[in-house]
């Protein structure tokens, strides 16, 4: 009886043969690859150590050259910037100096800064009336000499800005409700008001002295003094405001004032 292979057994036989072939072929392929790599390495020209070192040094020098070039560029840029700045400052200084020389007066004195003397005087007069001597004292700190002040004051009087008479009237108006004639007259004389005008204003103040002193006393005290100490206190208060003694006696009573 003869043996015939079945399809299943035939497949198993082929698989076994394939496994045996791969087992034999793989080591041989690896050996062939290794032999080829060794042959290529043997055929390639060998690089001497000196040549490799020289190439490394050349690459390092090239990088150093790039860094030096960049640093030199930055240094030259900074140097040119500083030089330009110094040149601009020098030109600006020369321009400022020339402008100062152009604006400086001929006598060599530095030009006065700020408002002019006349503008300062007008500023004072716009706030309130001033006497001539009072305004001259305020301007003395800004003037070079007394003649300059006198010239400005003369011009202001001519233009109507400055009037000692108006100042005197204004001062009396501001002080009359709180002070007596003696104190107001003293202040007028301190400001250099003319004696003739002072005498006229004193007569006007004396005409209303009693009424004005009575109003001041009423605002401070609500009753006449009952003893000598209170009388002396009220009398000193009215006298310090510049009211006359005869007016004080009329208000506080007779016979109690030493």
Secondary structure as a PSIPRED ss2 file (coil, helix, strand):
# PSIPRED VFORMAT (PSIPRED V4.0)

   1 X C   1.000  0.000  0.000
   2 X C   1.000  0.000  0.000
   3 X C   1.000  0.000  0.000
   4 X C   1.000  0.000  0.000
   5 X C   1.000  0.000  0.000
   6 X C   1.000  0.000  0.000
   7 X H   0.000  1.000  0.000
   8 X H   0.000  1.000  0.000
   9 X H   0.000  1.000  0.000
  10 X H   0.000  1.000  0.000
  11 X H   0.000  1.000  0.000
  12 X H   0.000  1.000  0.000
  13 X H   0.000  1.000  0.000
  14 X H   0.000  1.000  0.000
  15 X H   0.000  1.000  0.000
  16 X H   0.000  1.000  0.000
  17 X H   0.000  1.000  0.000
  18 X H   0.000  1.000  0.000
  19 X H   0.000  1.000  0.000
  20 X H   0.000  1.000  0.000
  21 X H   0.000  1.000  0.000
  22 X H   0.000  1.000  0.000
  23 X H   0.000  1.000  0.000
  24 X H   0.000  1.000  0.000
  25 X H   0.000  1.000  0.000
  26 X H   0.000  1.000  0.000
  27 X H   0.000  1.000  0.000
  28 X H   0.000  1.000  0.000
  29 X H   0.000  1.000  0.000
  30 X H   0.000  1.000  0.000
  31 X H   0.000  1.000  0.000
  32 X H   0.000  1.000  0.000
  33 X H   0.000  1.000  0.000
  34 X H   0.000  1.000  0.000
  35 X H   0.000  1.000  0.000
  36 X H   0.000  1.000  0.000
  37 X H   0.000  1.000  0.000
  38 X H   0.000  1.000  0.000
  39 X H   0.000  1.000  0.000
  40 X H   0.000  1.000  0.000
  41 X H   0.000  1.000  0.000
  42 X H   0.000  1.000  0.000
  43 X H   0.000  1.000  0.000
  44 X C   1.000  0.000  0.000
  45 X C   1.000  0.000  0.000
  46 X C   1.000  0.000  0.000
  47 X C   1.000  0.000  0.000
  48 X C   1.000  0.000  0.000
  49 X H   0.000  1.000  0.000
  50 X H   0.000  1.000  0.000
  51 X H   0.000  1.000  0.000
  52 X H   0.000  1.000  0.000
  53 X H   0.000  1.000  0.000
  54 X H   0.000  1.000  0.000
  55 X H   0.000  1.000  0.000
  56 X H   0.000  1.000  0.000
  57 X H   0.000  1.000  0.000
  58 X H   0.000  1.000  0.000
  59 X H   0.000  1.000  0.000
  60 X H   0.000  1.000  0.000
  61 X H   0.000  1.000  0.000
  62 X H   0.000  1.000  0.000
  63 X H   0.000  1.000  0.000
  64 X H   0.000  1.000  0.000
  65 X H   0.000  1.000  0.000
  66 X H   0.000  1.000  0.000
  67 X H   0.000  1.000  0.000
  68 X H   0.000  1.000  0.000
  69 X H   0.000  1.000  0.000
  70 X H   0.000  1.000  0.000
  71 X H   0.000  1.000  0.000
  72 X H   0.000  1.000  0.000
  73 X H   0.000  1.000  0.000
  74 X H   0.000  1.000  0.000
  75 X H   0.000  1.000  0.000
  76 X H   0.000  1.000  0.000
  77 X H   0.000  1.000  0.000
  78 X H   0.000  1.000  0.000
  79 X H   0.000  1.000  0.000
  80 X H   0.000  1.000  0.000
  81 X H   0.000  1.000  0.000
  82 X H   0.000  1.000  0.000
  83 X H   0.000  1.000  0.000
  84 X H   0.000  1.000  0.000
  85 X H   0.000  1.000  0.000
  86 X H   0.000  1.000  0.000
  87 X H   0.000  1.000  0.000
  88 X H   0.000  1.000  0.000
  89 X H   0.000  1.000  0.000
  90 X H   0.000  1.000  0.000
  91 X H   0.000  1.000  0.000
  92 X H   0.000  1.000  0.000
  93 X H   0.000  1.000  0.000
  94 X H   0.000  1.000  0.000
  95 X H   0.000  1.000  0.000
  96 X H   0.000  1.000  0.000
  97 X H   0.000  1.000  0.000
  98 X H   0.000  1.000  0.000
  99 X H   0.000  1.000  0.000
 100 X H   0.000  1.000  0.000
 101 X H   0.000  1.000  0.000
 102 X H   0.000  1.000  0.000
 103 X H   0.000  1.000  0.000
 104 X C   1.000  0.000  0.000
 105 X C   1.000  0.000  0.000
 106 X C   1.000  0.000  0.000
 107 X C   1.000  0.000  0.000
 108 X C   1.000  0.000  0.000
 109 X C   1.000  0.000  0.000
 110 X C   1.000  0.000  0.000
 111 X C   1.000  0.000  0.000
 112 X C   1.000  0.000  0.000
 113 X C   1.000  0.000  0.000
 114 X C   1.000  0.000  0.000
 115 X C   1.000  0.000  0.000
 116 X C   1.000  0.000  0.000
 117 X H   0.000  1.000  0.000
 118 X H   0.000  1.000  0.000
 119 X H   0.000  1.000  0.000
 120 X H   0.000  1.000  0.000
 121 X H   0.000  1.000  0.000
 122 X H   0.000  1.000  0.000
 123 X H   0.000  1.000  0.000
 124 X H   0.000  1.000  0.000
 125 X H   0.000  1.000  0.000
 126 X H   0.000  1.000  0.000
 127 X H   0.000  1.000  0.000
 128 X C   1.000  0.000  0.000
 129 X C   1.000  0.000  0.000
 130 X C   1.000  0.000  0.000
 131 X C   1.000  0.000  0.000
 132 X H   0.000  1.000  0.000
 133 X H   0.000  1.000  0.000
 134 X H   0.000  1.000  0.000
 135 X H   0.000  1.000  0.000
 136 X H   0.000  1.000  0.000
 137 X H   0.000  1.000  0.000
 138 X H   0.000  1.000  0.000
 139 X H   0.000  1.000  0.000
 140 X H   0.000  1.000  0.000
 141 X H   0.000  1.000  0.000
 142 X H   0.000  1.000  0.000
 143 X C   1.000  0.000  0.000
 144 X C   1.000  0.000  0.000
 145 X C   1.000  0.000  0.000
 146 X H   0.000  1.000  0.000
 147 X H   0.000  1.000  0.000
 148 X H   0.000  1.000  0.000
 149 X H   0.000  1.000  0.000
 150 X H   0.000  1.000  0.000
 151 X H   0.000  1.000  0.000
 152 X H   0.000  1.000  0.000
 153 X H   0.000  1.000  0.000
 154 X H   0.000  1.000  0.000
 155 X H   0.000  1.000  0.000
 156 X H   0.000  1.000  0.000
 157 X H   0.000  1.000  0.000
 158 X H   0.000  1.000  0.000
 159 X H   0.000  1.000  0.000
 160 X C   1.000  0.000  0.000
 161 X C   1.000  0.000  0.000
 162 X C   1.000  0.000  0.000
 163 X C   1.000  0.000  0.000
 164 X H   0.000  1.000  0.000
 165 X H   0.000  1.000  0.000
 166 X H   0.000  1.000  0.000
 167 X H   0.000  1.000  0.000
 168 X H   0.000  1.000  0.000
 169 X H   0.000  1.000  0.000
 170 X H   0.000  1.000  0.000
 171 X H   0.000  1.000  0.000
 172 X H   0.000  1.000  0.000
 173 X H   0.000  1.000  0.000
 174 X H   0.000  1.000  0.000
 175 X H   0.000  1.000  0.000
 176 X C   1.000  0.000  0.000
 177 X C   1.000  0.000  0.000
 178 X C   1.000  0.000  0.000
 179 X C   1.000  0.000  0.000
 180 X C   1.000  0.000  0.000
 181 X H   0.000  1.000  0.000
 182 X H   0.000  1.000  0.000
 183 X H   0.000  1.000  0.000
 184 X H   0.000  1.000  0.000
 185 X H   0.000  1.000  0.000
 186 X H   0.000  1.000  0.000
 187 X H   0.000  1.000  0.000
 188 X H   0.000  1.000  0.000
 189 X H   0.000  1.000  0.000
 190 X H   0.000  1.000  0.000
 191 X C   1.000  0.000  0.000
 192 X C   1.000  0.000  0.000
 193 X C   1.000  0.000  0.000
 194 X C   1.000  0.000  0.000
 195 X H   0.000  1.000  0.000
 196 X H   0.000  1.000  0.000
 197 X H   0.000  1.000  0.000
 198 X H   0.000  1.000  0.000
 199 X H   0.000  1.000  0.000
 200 X H   0.000  1.000  0.000
 201 X H   0.000  1.000  0.000
 202 X H   0.000  1.000  0.000
 203 X H   0.000  1.000  0.000
 204 X H   0.000  1.000  0.000
 205 X H   0.000  1.000  0.000
 206 X H   0.000  1.000  0.000
 207 X H   0.000  1.000  0.000
 208 X C   1.000  0.000  0.000
 209 X H   0.000  1.000  0.000
 210 X H   0.000  1.000  0.000
 211 X H   0.000  1.000  0.000
 212 X H   0.000  1.000  0.000
 213 X H   0.000  1.000  0.000
 214 X H   0.000  1.000  0.000
 215 X H   0.000  1.000  0.000
 216 X H   0.000  1.000  0.000
 217 X H   0.000  1.000  0.000
 218 X H   0.000  1.000  0.000
 219 X H   0.000  1.000  0.000
 220 X H   0.000  1.000  0.000
 221 X C   1.000  0.000  0.000
 222 X C   1.000  0.000  0.000
 223 X C   1.000  0.000  0.000
 224 X C   1.000  0.000  0.000
 225 X C   1.000  0.000  0.000
 226 X C   1.000  0.000  0.000
 227 X C   1.000  0.000  0.000
 228 X H   0.000  1.000  0.000
 229 X H   0.000  1.000  0.000
 230 X H   0.000  1.000  0.000
 231 X H   0.000  1.000  0.000
 232 X H   0.000  1.000  0.000
 233 X H   0.000  1.000  0.000
 234 X H   0.000  1.000  0.000
 235 X H   0.000  1.000  0.000
 236 X H   0.000  1.000  0.000
 237 X H   0.000  1.000  0.000
 238 X H   0.000  1.000  0.000
 239 X H   0.000  1.000  0.000
 240 X H   0.000  1.000  0.000
 241 X C   1.000  0.000  0.000
 242 X C   1.000  0.000  0.000
 243 X C   1.000  0.000  0.000
 244 X C   1.000  0.000  0.000
 245 X H   0.000  1.000  0.000
 246 X H   0.000  1.000  0.000
 247 X H   0.000  1.000  0.000
 248 X H   0.000  1.000  0.000
 249 X H   0.000  1.000  0.000
 250 X H   0.000  1.000  0.000
 251 X H   0.000  1.000  0.000
 252 X H   0.000  1.000  0.000
 253 X C   1.000  0.000  0.000
 254 X C   1.000  0.000  0.000
 255 X C   1.000  0.000  0.000
 256 X C   1.000  0.000  0.000
 257 X C   1.000  0.000  0.000
 258 X C   1.000  0.000  0.000
